[in-house]
């Protein structure tokens, strides 16, 4: 795939005769192959899975961890969806999006509801209240390493994140943070979701705060919306110590709508 910034690296995990298609939208600093275990769960449920490294992430081209407009990244996800529909026609399509990808996925849900059966938002960046607004208020954004223990109660998750050469480990870039802030405003102005959406979040998430997301979610949820929160869970719900519970809730929601 090619977008406005160059070549994008897309990946698919396909199965014969799928019941539905999942579009995974990864988060900030991540790449698609971090989701190999998640894709395997969807495969076992009868889904073919597609994902793309966002520009500046993973194996896609572009300056590392920089883009200036969330809407352009939504366009990239739509390119991925068109590829998926061409390869797997006439089955329902579901968006599963995490963190910053949750903001991208939310805008995708607002822009393309007629193309989707439902969506799942994991710890989505629905607002910049908290860490992003704090960083943007600084005259200079300091290069402070991420506390890897905030990702999951499973220490192996943080260790794997820190050792992954395709993960971006540098400082936050102001241009990207400003794009995310503008994106949350566009999201707030975009109206309620027109398809069923499941919001899931760890109540001990120190990166995207549960207490900030809750009022933002209340302005977005539409017909068929559901929410699940997990006491003690941190940011990476698909890799948390209770991931079987989380993924079970996700599959139950999706299966009810496809």
SULDAGI-V27560 format. One record per residue. N is the residue number from 1. SS is DSSP state (hx for helix, st for strand, lp for the rest). OMEGA is omega in degrees with one decimal (none if undefined). D_FIRST is the distance of its C-alpha to the first C-alpha in Angstrom with 1 decimal. Layout:
BEGIN
N,SS,OMEGA,D_FIRST
N,SS,OMEGA,D_FIRST
END
This chain:
BEGIN
1,lp,178.3,0.0
2,st,178.1,3.8
3,st,-177.6,6.8
4,lp,-175.6,10.5
5,lp,-178.8,10.9
6,st,-175.1,8.6
7,st,176.1,5.9
8,lp,178.8,5.2
9,lp,177.8,6.7
10,st,-178.4,6.9
11,st,173.5,10.2
12,st,173.3,12.5
13,st,-171.0,16.3
14,lp,175.2,17.5
15,lp,176.5,21.1
16,lp,173.0,23.1
17,lp,179.5,24.0
18,lp,175.4,22.8
19,lp,-178.5,24.7
20,st,178.6,21.9
21,st,174.0,18.3
22,st,170.4,17.8
23,st,176.8,15.0
24,st,179.0,15.8
25,st,-172.4,15.4
26,lp,-175.7,16.6
27,lp,179.2,19.1
28,lp,175.8,19.9
29,lp,-174.0,19.8
30,lp,172.4,18.4
31,lp,-168.4,15.5
32,hx,-173.5,14.4
33,hx,168.0,16.7
34,hx,-175.3,19.7
35,hx,177.0,19.4
36,hx,-180.0,19.9
37,hx,179.2,23.5
38,hx,177.5,22.6
39,hx,179.1,20.2
40,hx,177.8,23.1
41,hx,178.0,25.4
42,hx,175.8,23.2
43,hx,-178.6,22.9
44,hx,178.4,26.7
45,lp,177.4,27.0
46,lp,-178.6,25.2
47,st,162.2,21.7
48,st,-170.5,18.3
49,st,178.0,16.2
50,st,176.4,12.5
51,st,178.4,11.4
52,st,171.0,8.9
53,lp,177.3,10.4
54,lp,176.0,11.1
55,lp,-178.9,11.1
56,lp,-179.2,14.1
57,lp,175.0,14.2
58,lp,-178.5,14.1
59,lp,176.5,11.9
60,lp,179.1,9.5
61,lp,-179.5,10.8
62,lp,177.6,13.4
63,lp,-172.4,17.1
64,lp,173.5,18.0
65,lp,178.2,18.7
66,lp,160.2,18.6
67,lp,-171.1,17.3
68,lp,-175.3,19.6
69,lp,178.1,18.6
70,hx,-176.7,17.9
71,hx,177.3,17.1
72,hx,179.1,13.9
73,hx,172.6,12.8
74,hx,176.3,14.0
75,hx,179.6,11.8
76,hx,177.8,8.6
77,hx,178.2,10.5
78,hx,173.2,11.1
79,hx,177.6,7.7
80,hx,-179.3,7.9
81,hx,178.3,11.4
82,hx,176.5,10.8
83,hx,-179.1,9.0
84,hx,-178.7,12.0
85,hx,177.6,14.5
86,hx,-178.0,13.7
87,hx,-179.3,14.3
88,lp,-176.0,17.0
89,lp,168.3,18.8
90,lp,169.0,21.9
91,lp,179.7,22.0
92,st,179.5,22.2
93,st,-177.4,19.3
94,st,173.3,20.2
95,st,173.4,18.8
96,st,-167.9,20.0
97,st,-173.9,19.7
98,st,168.8,21.5
99,lp,174.8,23.2
100,hx,173.0,21.1
101,hx,175.7,18.5
102,hx,173.3,21.5
103,hx,177.9,21.7
104,hx,178.8,18.0
105,hx,178.2,18.7
106,hx,177.3,22.0
107,hx,176.4,20.6
108,hx,177.7,18.2
109,hx,178.9,21.3
110,hx,-174.2,23.2
111,hx,-172.9,20.7
112,lp,-176.9,19.7
113,hx,-177.2,22.9
114,hx,-177.9,23.2
115,hx,-170.3,20.0
116,lp,173.8,21.2
117,lp,-179.0,24.2
118,st,178.6,24.6
119,st,175.4,23.3
120,st,-179.8,24.3
121,st,179.9,24.5
122,st,-180.0,25.5
123,lp,-173.9,27.3
124,lp,176.9,25.3
125,lp,-178.0,25.7
126,lp,-178.9,27.5
127,lp,175.7,29.7
128,lp,173.9,30.1
129,lp,179.8,33.8
130,lp,-167.5,34.6
131,hx,-175.9,32.7
132,hx,178.2,30.3
133,hx,176.8,33.1
134,hx,179.0,35.3
135,hx,-178.7,32.9
136,hx,179.2,32.4
137,lp,-179.2,36.2
138,lp,176.8,36.6
139,lp,177.4,37.1
140,lp,-179.2,35.1
141,lp,-175.9,32.7
142,lp,177.3,34.1
143,lp,-179.4,32.2
144,lp,-177.1,33.5
145,lp,177.1,31.9
146,lp,173.1,30.8
147,lp,-172.7,33.5
148,hx,178.6,31.8
149,hx,-179.6,34.6
150,hx,-176.8,33.3
151,lp,-174.4,30.3
152,lp,173.0,32.3
153,lp,175.5,35.8
154,lp,-176.1,34.7
155,hx,179.7,35.0
156,hx,179.6,32.7
157,hx,177.4,29.7
158,hx,179.1,30.4
159,hx,179.1,31.1
160,hx,178.0,27.8
161,hx,-177.8,26.0
162,hx,-176.8,28.1
163,hx,-174.5,27.5
164,lp,-177.2,23.8
165,lp,179.3,22.3
166,lp,174.7,18.8
167,lp,176.1,20.6
168,lp,-176.5,21.3
169,lp,-177.2,25.1
170,lp,-178.4,25.9
171,lp,172.2,27.6
172,lp,178.5,26.3
173,lp,-175.5,25.0
174,hx,-179.0,26.9
175,hx,179.4,24.1
176,hx,-179.7,22.0
177,hx,177.6,25.2
178,hx,176.8,26.0
179,hx,177.7,22.7
180,hx,179.8,23.4
181,hx,177.2,26.9
182,hx,179.3,25.9
183,hx,178.4,23.4
184,hx,177.0,26.4
185,hx,176.2,28.5
186,hx,177.6,26.0
187,hx,-179.0,25.9
188,hx,-179.4,29.7
189,hx,-170.8,30.0
190,lp,177.3,27.6
191,lp,-176.4,30.2
192,lp,179.1,30.5
193,lp,-178.9,28.0
194,lp,174.6,28.4
195,lp,179.3,27.3
196,st,-178.7,28.9
197,st,174.1,27.6
198,st,173.2,28.8
199,st,175.5,29.3
200,st,-177.2,30.0
201,st,171.6,31.3
202,st,-178.0,33.6
203,lp,175.5,36.8
204,lp,177.2,37.0
205,lp,-179.2,33.5
206,lp,-177.6,34.2
207,lp,170.9,30.7
208,lp,-169.0,30.1
209,lp,178.3,33.7
210,hx,-174.5,34.7
211,hx,175.4,37.5
212,hx,-178.5,35.3
213,hx,-173.2,32.7
214,hx,178.5,35.4
215,hx,177.4,36.6
216,hx,178.4,33.1
217,hx,-177.4,32.3
218,hx,179.2,35.5
219,lp,-174.1,34.3
220,lp,-173.4,31.0
221,lp,179.2,32.0
222,lp,-178.4,32.6
223,lp,178.5,34.0
224,lp,-178.9,33.4
225,lp,174.4,32.3
226,st,177.9,33.4
227,st,175.1,33.7
228,st,173.4,34.4
229,st,-171.5,35.5
230,st,-179.4,36.5
231,lp,177.2,39.5
232,lp,-177.4,39.1
233,lp,-177.6,35.3
234,lp,-165.5,33.1
235,lp,-172.7,29.6
236,lp,-172.8,27.5
237,hx,-179.6,28.8
238,hx,-179.6,26.6
239,hx,-179.7,28.2
240,lp,179.5,31.7
241,lp,176.8,34.9
242,lp,-175.7,35.0
243,hx,178.1,31.4
244,hx,176.8,32.8
245,hx,-178.4,34.5
246,hx,-178.0,31.4
247,hx,174.3,29.1
248,hx,177.4,32.0
249,hx,179.6,32.2
250,hx,-179.2,28.4
251,hx,178.7,28.7
252,hx,179.0,31.9
253,hx,-178.9,30.4
254,hx,-177.7,27.3
255,hx,177.5,29.6
256,hx,-173.8,31.9
257,hx,177.1,29.2
258,lp,none,27.3
END
